[in-house]
C-alpha cells in the first residue's frame, strides 16, 4: 500500500490539493486542507482509495471524476472509503463528476462519520 505523508495543514488557493489517476491502494490520513477547489480528487481508474480523519475548509470537498472524459476508454472509480471527514464551509460534501457525452461510468463510495458545519 502506498501511504501519502501525513499533513498538519495545507493551504492552496483555487487548486486541487491532490489527485489520483490510474492509482490503486492509496491512503489519505489526517489531512487538513483549505483551498478553493477539490480537496482530494479521484480521477479515472482510481481504485481502493481510503480517506480518513481529514478536515476540509472552504473548497469543494472531495470529488470523483470527470468520468467519461476520454471517448473509448474505460473509466472506473471503485472502492473509495471516507471515514471521519469534517467539512467547514465547503460547497459539496462529496460529488461525482461526469461528462455529458459519457455513455457509462462506474463509481462506488463508502462514507462513515461525515460531519459538516460552520467553523
N, C-alpha and C positions, 0 to 999 in steps of 0.2 A: 504494500500500500504506500502511496506517495502522500506524505503529510506536509502541507504548507506550513511555513513558520507561523507561530502564534504572534499576534499583533496586539499591542495595547491601545493604539489609536492611529487611525489613518484618516487624513482629510484631503480630499481632492474635489475640485470644482468642475462640474459638468463633464466628468469622465467616468466610465465604468471602472470600478475598482479591480475586479478580477473576472476573467472569462475562461471557460473550459471549452475546448474544441477537440474532437477526436480524443477524448480523455476518459479514462476508466479508473475507478477506485481512488477518488480524490477526497480529502477531508479538509474542511474549513472549520477551525476550532477557536473559539473565543476572539472573534474579530469584532472590532468597533469601527464602523465606517460612517463618515459624514461626507456626503457628496451630492452632486446634482443629477446623478444618472443611476443606472443599475448598481447596487452594492455588490452583488455577485450575479454573474450571468452564465447560464449553461447554454452552450450553442450546440450545433449538430453533432450527433454521435457522442454525446456525453452520457456515461453510464456509471452507476454506483457512486453517486456524489453524496457526501454526508456533511451537513451544515449544522453546527450545534453551539449553543451558548454564545450567540452573536447578538450585537446591538447595532441597528441601522438607524441613522438620523437623516432626515430631510429629503433624501433621494427617492428612488423608485422602488426600493427594497430589492428583492431578487427576481430574476426573470429567466424563463426558459424560451429560447428561440433566437433568431427568427427561423422557424421551421418551414421547410419547403422553399427556401430562398434560391436553391440551385436546381433547376429542372433536371430530371433524370437521375438524381442522386437520392439515395436512401437517407432519411433523416430520422434518427432515433434519439430520444432523451428518455432514459429509463432509470428507475430506482434512485430517485432523488429523495433524500430524507432530511427534513429540517426539524430540529428539536430545540426547545427553549430559545426562541427567537423573540427579541424585544424590538419594537418599532416605535420611533418617535417622529411624528410629522412626515411620514412617508406618503407618497401618492398612492401606492398599492401595497397590499400585503404580500402577494406573490402573483405573477402573471405568466401566461403562456402566450408568446407572440408567434403568429403565423403570417404567411404571405397570402394575400388574397387569391392568387392564382394557384396556390398549393392544392393538390388533389388528395394528399394523405399525409398524416403525421401520427406519431405515437408519443405520448408523454405520460409519465406517471409520477405523482408527487405524494409523499407522506409527510404530514405535519403533526407535531405534538407540542403542547405548551407554547403557543404562539400568542404573544401579548402586544397590544398596541395602545397608545395613548399619548397625551401631551407630555412634554418633558416637565 
